[in-house]
Structures are given as structure tokens and as C-alpha cells.
Amino acid sequence: MTCAFVAFHDVTTSVVRKPRATLWLLRVLLTVHVLAVLCQPLLAGLFLSGDVDAIAVHGTVGSSLAAVGLVLIAAALLYVLAGRGGLWILPVMVALFLVEGLQIGVGYSRDLGLHIPLGVLIVTGSILLAAWSWTPWAARPRRRRTSVPAGVEGVR
């Protein structure tokens, strides 16, 4: 019978940091972002119903979404690095920023065949991201890889 010796000084306990302040920053920014995104179809509808001034506001809000997108990337970086939040959010925020940049270009070129479906994609994605940020899953810290002391793998 083999007995494995485990040195207790190898086992360390660490405090698991949850993304608190960084998550709140992300929540606020995603909520502001989704509100601005939801204004876009309303403004486009006003323009189509005859309010010609609504298209200027639509363009201004759309262009400001690019600035909000950059700030969202910074907030996601903080959430991942300082808050130990999930890694997946950072590439999603970069993709959202790039898609919104494409949306701005397509809108100014008046290519409605791409502008409208892309807008639906942005609205849907923004709603899902904002909703996720208010769930308990967003507050969970990223999983850490745990190291097992040598010789303990088979011991139960």
C-alpha cells in the first residue's frame, strides 16, 4: 500500500477577485450603448415618415456610437485584466466596434441593402450584451487553473 505525502505548505489559498467596479463600468456603458442603438431605428423611421431633420440626428448618434465603442473596448479590457472577467468579452467588443464602423460607412454610402440588416444585427447583439451584463454570470470571476502538488493526482 502506497501512501502519498502531501506538503501542506504547497497548498495555498487565494482570494478570488470578482469583477465589481469594472463590471459596473461595463454595465453602465453597455446600457448607454444599447439605448443609443435603440434610438437609431426610431430616428430612421421618423425620417422615412417625412421628418427630414431626423436623418441628421441619426447620423450624429451613429457616429457617436463609434466613440462609445472605443470606450467599451477599454472597459472590457479593464473587466478582463483588473476584474478577472471572462476573456470572451474583449474580442466581442472589438468586433462590435468594427461592425459599427462598417455600419457608419455603409450608411453614409446609402447602401440600405446592407445598412438595414447590419443594423438589425447590431441592435440584437447590443441588447444581448447589455442583458448579459446584468446577469449573475457576468459577475463570476474567470476560472483559474489550479496547480496540484506533485504526487496528489491519484490520491483521493
N, C-alpha and C positions, 0 to 999 in steps of 0.2 A: 504494500500500500504506500503510495507516494503522498507526501504532504507538501503542499506548496507554501513557501514562506513569503508573506507579503509585508513589505516595509511600509508602515503607516505614514511615514514622513513623505512618501511619494504621492500619497493621495492628498490632493489639495481641494479645498472648497473655494469657489469663487462666487462673487455676487454677480448674478445675471442682470445686466442692464437692459431695461426696456426702453424703447423709443418714446419718451414722453414729450419733451419740448419740441423735438424735431418732428414728431408725429402731429402735434398741434399746428405747427407751422405748415406742414403738408396739407392737413385738413382744411385750414383756412384758405390757403392758396387754391386748392382744388375746388373748394366751394365757390370762391370768387370766379374761378375759371369757368366752371360749369354754368354759373349764372350769366356770364358774358356770352358763352357759347349758345345758351338757350335764347338769348335776345336776337341772335342772328337770323333764324328763320322768321321770327316775328317782324323784324325790320325788312327782310326781303318780301314778306307778304304785304306789308304796308306799301312798299314801292310798287309791287305788281297791282295793287288795288288803286293806284293813282297818286300816292303821296311821293312825289319825285324827290323830295328832300331826304327821305328815309334811306336812299342808297348811299348818300354821303356819310350818314351815321353808321350804316352797315360796313362801309369801307374803313371807317375810323376804328370801330370796335374790332373788326377783323385784324387790322394792323396792330392794335394794342395786344391782341392775343399772342402775337409773336414775342412781345416783351414779357408777358406773363409766362409764356412757355420757357423762356430762358431762366426766369426766377424759379419756376417749377423744377428745372433741371438742378439748379443749385440746392433747392430744398430737398430734392430726392437724394442728392449726394450727401448732404448732412444726415438725412434719415438713415442712409446705408452705413456711412462711416462712423458718425458720432452716436447715432441712436441704435445701431446694430439691427436695423430693419432689414426686411427681405431684399436681396440683391436684384430681383427681377424688376423692381420699380424704376431703376435708373435707365435701362435701355428702353423701357416703355415710355418714359418721359422724353427721351431723346427722339424716339420715333414719333411721338405726338407733336413735338416741336417741328420736325421735318415735314410731317403731313400738313400741319397748319401753314407752314411756309409755302408748300406746294399749292395749298388751297388759296392762299393770297394771290399767288401768281396766276393761277387758273381763273380766279375771279376777275382780276384786272384785264385778263385777255378775253373775257366774256365767253369762255368755253363752258356753257351751262351743262353740257352733256357730261362733263367730269366734275364740275363745281358742285352740283346738287348731290350726286351720290357720295362724293368725298365729304360734303357737309354732314350727310346722314351718318357716315362712319365716325366723324369727329364728335358729333352730338352723342351718339351711342357710347363711344369709348369714354368720353368725358363723364357722362352720367355714371357709368360702371366704376370708373376710378374714384369719383367723389363718393359714391355709395360705399365702396370698399374701405375708404379711409375712415369711415365712421363705424366699421365693424370691429369686433374683438380680434379678428385675425390680423388687422393692421398693427395692433399693439403688441403682438407676440414678437419676442426677440428672435433674431436669426439663430438657427441651431449651431451649436459649437461642436467641433469634432472633439471627442473625449479621448484622451490617451489612457490606455490600460497598462498598468505596470507589468513588466516582463514576468511571465510565468503564471499570470492570472487568467489567461484566455480560457483554459479548460476547467478552472475551478468553479464550482457552484456552491 
